[in-house]
Amino acid sequence: MRSSVPSFGELLGKCQRSAVHLEMRDSYAPTERFEAWQRGERINWADRESWWHPYDQLISDTVARGVTIRRARIVSEPVSEYIRWEHYVTHANVTAGEQVRWLPRRLATGIALPGNDFWLFDGTLLRVHHFSGDGAVVEDEITDEPAVAELCRSAFDTVWQLATPHEQFEI
């Protein structure tokens, strides 16, 4: 049975101006890449072919057609091992064309934040991620309800203003 939620590629393909992503968890479900990093394996950033994935190409193509893509992460300190890994692999996101910023959770106290991570496309269409306790995505939801989109846009913009650009955020 086909999901009623369009794929990320479809949503990004329809996007005309901007796509923003707010991440607020200190860990997500483990992946093979994370587990390899935990074992001490590192990416050879000079060998782009070895790490460039379809996601990276999708982001690069979208940015090339004029869409601004920004990602903000709210993280606890000291950061979790998973966040250390995310910081490390963010090199791929930045290379693909994403702008990425980091905000220590202690600086987010005064921000009205939504309860879930989300992507907001062109300020109106929202893809909300629902996670299990171990960080696995259990469901995605799409909404274009104006009040919810505005809450998420406002939260993202506030986080973005307070956050530190990836290149300057030390872990």
Secondary structure, DSSP 4 states (H G I P E B T S, - for coil): ---SSPPHHHHHHH-SSEEEEEE--S-----HHHHHHHTT----TT-HHHH--HHHHHHHHHHHTT-EEEEEEEE-SSPPHHHHHHHHHHHHHHHHT-EEEEEEGGG-TTS---SS-EEEETTTEEEEEEE-TTS-EEEEEEE--HHHHHHHHHHHHHHHHHSEEGGG---
